[in-house]
Amino acid sequence: MENNKRSHELTNGLTRTIDVSANLVEENLAYCEIPDENWRTLLDYRWNRQPINLETTPPPWPSLMALYGPLCAGQDAYVAAHLGQSLDGRIATVTGASHFVTGPVDILHNHRMRALFDAVVVGAGTVASDNPRLTVRLCDGDNPVRVVLDPRRRLGVDFDVFQDGAAETLLICDEALAGDRDRHGLSMVLGARRAATGLAAGLVDNSVETGLCPHAILEVLAARGLSRIFVEGGGVTVSRFLQAGCLDRLHITVAPMILGSGRPAITLPPVETLAEGRRPTVRRFDFGDDILFDCGFNDG
């Protein structure tokens, strides 16, 4: 493929350009080609602007609602996360290269997730490696509040999220490092307490073994009216929320790629028996060549 971008015409006549991988096949686009008016209706449902009668809605509503319906129901506090990984569980190479492990369907899915939540959360490592904008660009929807977790305030102010003014942005650090009315670039600085325990020693960089407490992070965000949270990455940040029991849902998209080394998706403290492993309810969605595993932890 000569160009790693392709424009495709949606069924309502609009055209959108998305990044695609060299191994793109046509069925990858099938999930992308949901008419914009249907996506806007789902957004209205999510933000309580209008109900949806699932018994009378035509295709592609069944597939659309199967994946996104659980994320839209109710207005109570809800935390979901998403990671894209290789077959051997890597989200990036040893140098942090991750653009892109998964294909265009999963990239679009990530933008849709941003549009469905009050806030999108990433760790300092993700900002340092990817310099993400964390905005909604490949689908309709408002930008969420952007939240960067940087316990030690190691990040400089020159990253896009701190300078572009595209959306409200918060930097959450150790409460001892946050001053009154403190700012980091254009972002507001808030403090949260540290976690009592860290991830498994030796499996992650020592600098992130004792990060911010996920429960404290959610309390800080709830105090600002942000109760439905999308944890976008990276692996350490998602692992912390999972370890703390703070995730209602985890989407893991697996790409047909083997790296053999690199940054892991999930890192948790060691267990001695299989019975100690987590067993979420799982549904599978085909994303072209990729497969998304929708893991629910509180579906009971």
N, C-alpha and C positions, 0 to 999 in steps of 0.2 A: 504494500500500500504506500503510495507516494506521500500522502498527507495523513497525519494522525488525527485529523478532524473531519467530520462528515456532517453535511446538512441533510436532514430527512424531513419529508413533508408529513405533518400530522393529518389525521382524518378530517380536521376542520379547516384545513388549508393553510395553517400556520407552519412556519419552518423554524426549526431550532437546531443549532449546531452543538454537538457534544463530542467530547474526546472519545476515541475508540481505540481498541487494541489492534495490533496487526493481524490477529487471528479472528477478527470479527466475522460472524456468520449472520445471515439475514434474520434467523429466528431471535437473535439477541435484541432486535429492535421491536419485536412484537409487544413486549411488556412496556416499552417506552411509549408506544403509540396509543396511549389512552387520550381521547379527546380532551382538550383543555377545559371545556365546559363541564365535563364529568369530574375532573380534578377540582375545579372551583366549587362544585356542589359538595364534594367531600370536605373541602375546607370550611364551607358554611356549616356543615354538620359538626365538624370538629369544634368550631368556635361558637356553637349554639345559635347560629343564625337561622337554620332551618332544619327540620327533621328529614329523615330518609326512610321511605317505605321499602324495605328490602325485598318484600314479596312481589313488588311490581316493577322494580328497577331492571332494565335490560342489561345484557352484556355491554361492557366488561365489568359490571358491578360485582359479580360474584368473586372474581379474582382480586379486584381492587379492595373490596371490603374484607375479604378473608385475611389479607395481610395488614391493612391499615385500620380496620374496624376496631380491634382491641385497643389500639392506641388513641382512639377518638372517644370512646365511650366514657361518660362521666367527666366530672371536673375536679375530682379529688387528686391529691398528690400522686404523681406517677413518675417513675424513673425508668428510662429505656437506654440501652447502649447498642453500639454497632461497631463491628470490626470486620475488615476484609483480610483474608489470610490465604496463604498457600496450602497445598495439601499437607505439608509437614508443619503447619501451625506457625508460619512466620508472616509478620505484617510488613517487614522491611528487611533490607540487607544489613550487614554489619555497619555500613556507613550511613544508614538511615534512608536509603533510596526506597521509595514506596509508590511512585507515580508510573503506572498504576498496577497494583497487584491484581485487583479485580477489574472486570470489564465495565462497559458503559451503562449497562442496566443497573449495576450496583452503585455506580457514581450518581446516577439520577435518583436512585432510591435514597441515597444519603441526603440529597437536596430536599427531597420530599419530607424526610424525617425532620430536618431543620424547620420546615414550614409548619409542622404539626405541634411544635413544642414552644413553651415560653422562653426557654433558654437552652443554648448549646454549650457544653462544657468540654474543654480539652486541657491536657497537661502542658507544662512548659516545654517538655521534650518535643511534642507535636509542633508547637509554634516554632521552636528553634530549627527543626528539621524541614518543615514544609512551608512555613510562613503562610498558613491558610487564611482566607478571608472570612470563612464561616458564615457566608451569606447565602440567600436563596436566589439562584440564578438560572437553573435548568428547569424550573417549573414555577407556576404562580404561587404566591404566598408571601407573607411578610417576613422580614428578617427577624430571627430570634435575638434576644439579648445574648451577647457573646461573653463567655466566662472563661478566663484563663487561670489555671491553678499553678501558682509559682511560689511555693513555700518560702524559699530563700530570696526571692526577688532577684533572680539571676539574669532574667531577660532584659535586654536593652529596650529603649523606647522606639526603635526604628522599625519594628515589625508592623505589617499592614493593619492588624487588628487594633493597634494602639494609635494609629495615625490617620486612617482613611475616613473616619467619621461615618461609615456606612450604617452602623447600628450602635445602640448603647453597648458599652463594653465595660466589664468589671474584671479587675485583677484581684484574686484572693490569695493572700499570703499568710504566713505565721502572724498571729495576732500581735506579737511583740514587735513586728516590723511595719505595722500599719498605723499611720498617724491620722489625726483628725483632718478631714477634708483633703486627704492625700490623693494625689493623682499620679498616673504613670502614662505619659503622653496625654492622649485624650480620654483615657480610661480612669474610672474611679477605683481606688484601692480600698479593699475591705479585708478585715482580719478574721481568721478562724483558728480554732485550737488544733494542735497536732494530734495525730492518732497515737493511741497508747502502744500499739505494736505495729511492726512493719511487715513487709512481705518476706518471703523466705530468704534468709541470708545466703549470699553467694549466687543467687539466681538473677538478681538485678543489681544495678549499680548502687553502691553504698549510699550515695547521695539521695536516693529515693526510698530507702528502707523505712524511714519514719516520716511519711508525708502528712498532709492534712487529713483530719478525720472526716470521712464522707458524711456522717450524720451532722457534724458541725457545718459542713459546706451547705447541706440542704437546709439547715436552720437559717443560715445567713441569707440564702436565696428566698426562702419562704417569707422572711421578714420584709422582703421587697416585693412580695406578691408573685413570686416565681415558684410555682409548685409542680409544674410538669416539665421535667428536665430530660434532655437528650445528651448522654455522655458519648461523645464522638471519638474519643481516643486520648492518647494512644493506649497500648497494651497495659502499661503500668497503671494508668488512671482507671481504666475499665476494671482491671483486676482488683484494685482497692475497693471500688464500689461493690463488686461481687463478693469479695471477702467479708465486707462489713454487713452483708445482707440487705443492701440498699437497692438492688435492681429488681424491678418487677418483670422486665423483659430484656433479653439479649439477642440481638441479631448477629449471627456469624456467617459471613458469606465466604465460601471456599472456592478458590480458583484452581483450575487444573495446571498447577505449577509446583515444582519442587525446588526449593532454594538450598536446602542442606545446611544452612547457617543463617544467622541474622537475628533480628529482634522478635521475641516470641509474642504471640497474641495474649494468652492467659498465663499468669504466673501466680500460684497460690502456695501457701505453706504445705509442706509434705504431709501426705497421709500414709498410714501403714496398711490399711485394708481398703478393698474396693467399696465396702459398705459406707465408708466415710466420704466417697465421692458424691458430688451433687448430681441429682437426676431430675432435671427440669422436664416439663411436658414439651414435646418437640413437634413442630410441623415443618415441612419442607416445601420450598418454592424454587422452581427452576428459573434461573436468571440467565438464559442463553447457555453458554458454556459453564457458567458458575452455578452454584447451589447455595441458596440461603437457608440456614437453619434458624427457625424462629423458636427461641427457648423461653418458656414462661415459668416463672418461679412462684407465682402466687395465683395460678389458675384454679387451684383446688376446687 
